Amino acid sequence: MKKGKVLGKGQITVAVMLVALGAAIWLNAKYLPSSTKYLGEASYVDNTSDTPAVQTSANAKEEKDYFETAKEEREQAREEACETIEETLKSDKLTDADKKSALAKIEEIGDRIESESNIETLLKAKGFEKTLAVMNDTGISIVVKSEGLTSAQTIQIQDIVTEQTTLTIDKIKIIPVA
């Protein structure tokens, strides 16, 4: 080691990293909302600006009918998928294995429709005004009309989904919509 050298490159790097870490902690503490009551509860941005939000009638209708529109679009997509599968079944070139696969796909779509409908009905019975369940191969998304969900409500939704499907909790995505 050379004489007269007080700080080396490694020591300077460690000092810079410590300053950056301290700044990150300070910024996190400064901008983290302190009003969160439950672990994992989402916080929403409040529009408190002086300019009022302009909402057209088209936007109001879109927000008002979001759940109905999404359900209609989901139903149309499923009908198209079933029609495509049925057309495929009419083909003479299909093997028995292909026909079994197509029938299994139709049965899977039917099972999804039933599960989604049951989940939506049970959530409505538990007090959620509007709900939408969208199931796919990898999991399920539950859209719930709510200003924010408590951890108890989240657990309630997860319980209903796990009872009605074979999905695990990590495959459930809950989306609150105001």
C-alpha positions as CSV (number, residue, x, y, z in Angstrom):
1,M,0.0,0.0,0.0
2,K,1.3,3.4,-0.9
3,K,1.9,6.0,1.7
4,G,-0.2,9.1,1.7
5,K,-3.2,7.4,0.1
6,V,-6.2,7.8,2.4
7,L,-9.1,6.4,0.4
8,G,-8.9,3.7,-2.2
9,K,-11.3,3.0,-5.1
10,G,-13.2,0.3,-3.1
11,Q,-13.7,2.6,-0.1
12,I,-15.0,5.4,-2.3
13,T,-17.4,2.9,-4.0
14,V,-18.7,1.7,-0.7
15,A,-19.2,5.3,0.5
16,V,-21.2,6.2,-2.6
17,M,-23.4,3.1,-2.3
18,L,-24.1,4.0,1.4
19,V,-25.1,7.6,0.4
20,A,-27.3,6.2,-2.4
21,L,-28.9,3.8,0.1
22,G,-29.5,6.5,2.6
23,A,-31.1,8.7,-0.1
24,A,-33.4,5.9,-1.2
25,I,-34.5,5.2,2.4
26,W,-35.2,8.9,3.0
27,L,-37.2,9.3,-0.3
28,N,-39.2,6.2,0.5
29,A,-40.0,7.5,4.0
30,K,-40.9,10.9,2.6
31,Y,-43.2,9.8,-0.2
32,L,-44.7,6.6,1.3
33,P,-48.3,7.3,2.5
34,S,-48.7,6.8,6.2
35,S,-52.4,6.2,6.0
36,T,-52.2,2.5,4.9
37,K,-54.0,0.5,7.5
38,Y,-53.6,-3.0,6.2
39,L,-50.5,-4.8,4.9
40,G,-50.7,-5.0,1.1
41,E,-53.6,-2.5,0.9
42,A,-53.4,-0.4,-2.3
43,S,-53.3,3.4,-2.1
44,Y,-55.0,5.5,-4.7
45,V,-54.1,8.9,-6.0
46,D,-56.6,11.6,-5.1
47,N,-57.3,14.3,-7.7
48,T,-57.3,17.4,-5.6
49,S,-56.3,19.9,-8.3
50,D,-58.3,23.1,-8.8
51,T,-59.4,22.2,-12.3
52,P,-62.5,20.0,-12.4
53,A,-62.4,16.8,-14.3
54,V,-64.4,16.9,-17.5
55,Q,-66.4,13.8,-18.1
56,T,-68.2,13.3,-21.3
57,S,-71.4,11.3,-21.5
58,A,-69.4,8.6,-23.5
59,N,-66.9,8.3,-20.6
60,A,-69.7,8.2,-18.0
61,K,-71.5,5.4,-20.0
62,E,-68.2,3.5,-20.4
63,E,-67.5,3.6,-16.7
64,K,-71.1,2.8,-15.8
65,D,-71.3,-0.2,-18.1
66,Y,-67.8,-1.5,-17.8
67,F,-68.8,-4.8,-16.1
68,E,-71.7,-5.4,-18.5
69,T,-69.6,-4.6,-21.5
70,A,-66.7,-6.8,-20.4
71,K,-69.2,-9.7,-19.8
72,E,-70.7,-9.3,-23.2
73,E,-67.3,-9.2,-24.9
74,R,-66.2,-12.3,-23.0
75,E,-69.4,-14.1,-24.1
76,Q,-68.9,-13.1,-27.7
77,A,-65.2,-14.3,-27.7
78,R,-66.3,-17.7,-26.2
79,E,-69.1,-18.1,-28.7
80,E,-66.6,-17.5,-31.5
81,A,-64.1,-20.0,-30.0
82,C,-66.8,-22.6,-29.7
83,E,-68.0,-22.0,-33.3
84,T,-64.4,-22.4,-34.5
85,I,-64.0,-25.7,-32.6
86,E,-67.4,-26.9,-34.0
87,E,-66.4,-26.1,-37.5
88,T,-63.1,-28.0,-36.9
89,L,-65.1,-31.0,-35.7
90,K,-67.0,-31.1,-39.0
91,S,-63.8,-31.6,-40.9
92,D,-63.4,-35.1,-42.4
93,K,-59.6,-35.0,-42.0
94,L,-59.6,-35.1,-38.2
95,T,-58.4,-38.1,-36.4
96,D,-60.2,-39.4,-33.3
97,A,-57.5,-37.9,-31.1
98,D,-58.1,-34.5,-32.7
99,K,-61.8,-34.8,-32.1
100,K,-61.3,-35.7,-28.5
101,S,-59.0,-32.8,-28.0
102,A,-61.6,-30.4,-29.6
103,L,-64.4,-31.8,-27.4
104,A,-62.1,-31.4,-24.3
105,K,-61.6,-27.8,-25.2
106,I,-65.3,-27.2,-25.5
107,E,-65.8,-28.9,-22.1
108,E,-63.0,-26.7,-20.6
109,I,-64.7,-23.6,-21.9
110,G,-68.0,-24.7,-20.4
111,D,-66.3,-25.4,-17.0
112,R,-64.7,-21.9,-17.1
113,I,-68.1,-20.3,-17.8
114,E,-69.7,-22.2,-14.9
115,S,-66.8,-21.3,-12.5
116,E,-66.8,-17.6,-13.5
117,S,-70.6,-17.4,-13.1
118,N,-70.5,-19.1,-9.7
119,I,-67.7,-16.8,-8.4
120,E,-69.5,-13.7,-9.6
121,T,-72.8,-14.8,-8.0
122,L,-71.1,-15.7,-4.7
123,L,-69.2,-12.4,-4.6
124,K,-72.4,-10.5,-5.2
125,A,-74.0,-12.4,-2.4
126,K,-71.1,-11.4,-0.1
127,G,-71.9,-7.7,-0.8
128,F,-69.7,-6.8,-3.7
129,E,-71.9,-4.6,-6.0
130,K,-70.4,-5.5,-9.3
131,T,-67.9,-8.2,-10.1
132,L,-66.2,-9.8,-13.1
133,A,-64.3,-13.1,-13.1
134,V,-62.0,-13.7,-16.1
135,M,-60.3,-17.2,-16.1
136,N,-57.6,-18.3,-18.4
137,D,-55.0,-21.1,-18.6
138,T,-52.7,-19.6,-16.1
139,G,-55.0,-18.1,-13.5
140,I,-58.0,-15.9,-12.8
141,S,-58.5,-12.2,-12.5
142,I,-61.3,-10.9,-10.3
143,V,-62.4,-7.3,-11.0
144,V,-64.5,-5.9,-8.1
145,K,-66.2,-2.5,-7.9
146,S,-64.7,-1.0,-4.8
147,E,-63.0,2.1,-3.5
148,G,-60.4,-0.2,-1.9
149,L,-60.3,-3.6,-0.4
150,T,-59.5,-4.5,3.1
151,S,-57.4,-7.6,3.8
152,A,-60.5,-9.3,5.1
153,Q,-62.3,-8.7,1.8
154,T,-59.3,-9.9,-0.2
155,I,-59.2,-13.1,1.8
156,Q,-62.9,-13.5,1.4
157,I,-62.5,-13.2,-2.4
158,Q,-59.6,-15.7,-2.4
159,D,-61.6,-18.2,-0.4
160,I,-64.5,-18.1,-2.8
161,V,-62.2,-18.5,-5.8
162,T,-60.3,-21.4,-4.3
163,E,-63.6,-23.1,-3.4
164,Q,-65.0,-22.8,-6.9
165,T,-61.8,-23.7,-8.8
166,T,-58.6,-25.8,-8.5
167,L,-56.4,-22.6,-8.6
168,T,-54.0,-21.7,-5.8
169,I,-53.9,-18.3,-4.2
170,D,-50.8,-17.2,-6.2
171,K,-52.9,-17.7,-9.4
172,I,-55.6,-15.2,-8.3
173,K,-55.3,-11.5,-9.2
174,I,-57.8,-9.1,-7.6
175,I,-58.4,-5.8,-9.2
176,P,-60.5,-3.1,-7.4
177,V,-62.2,-0.6,-9.7
178,A,-63.7,2.6,-8.3
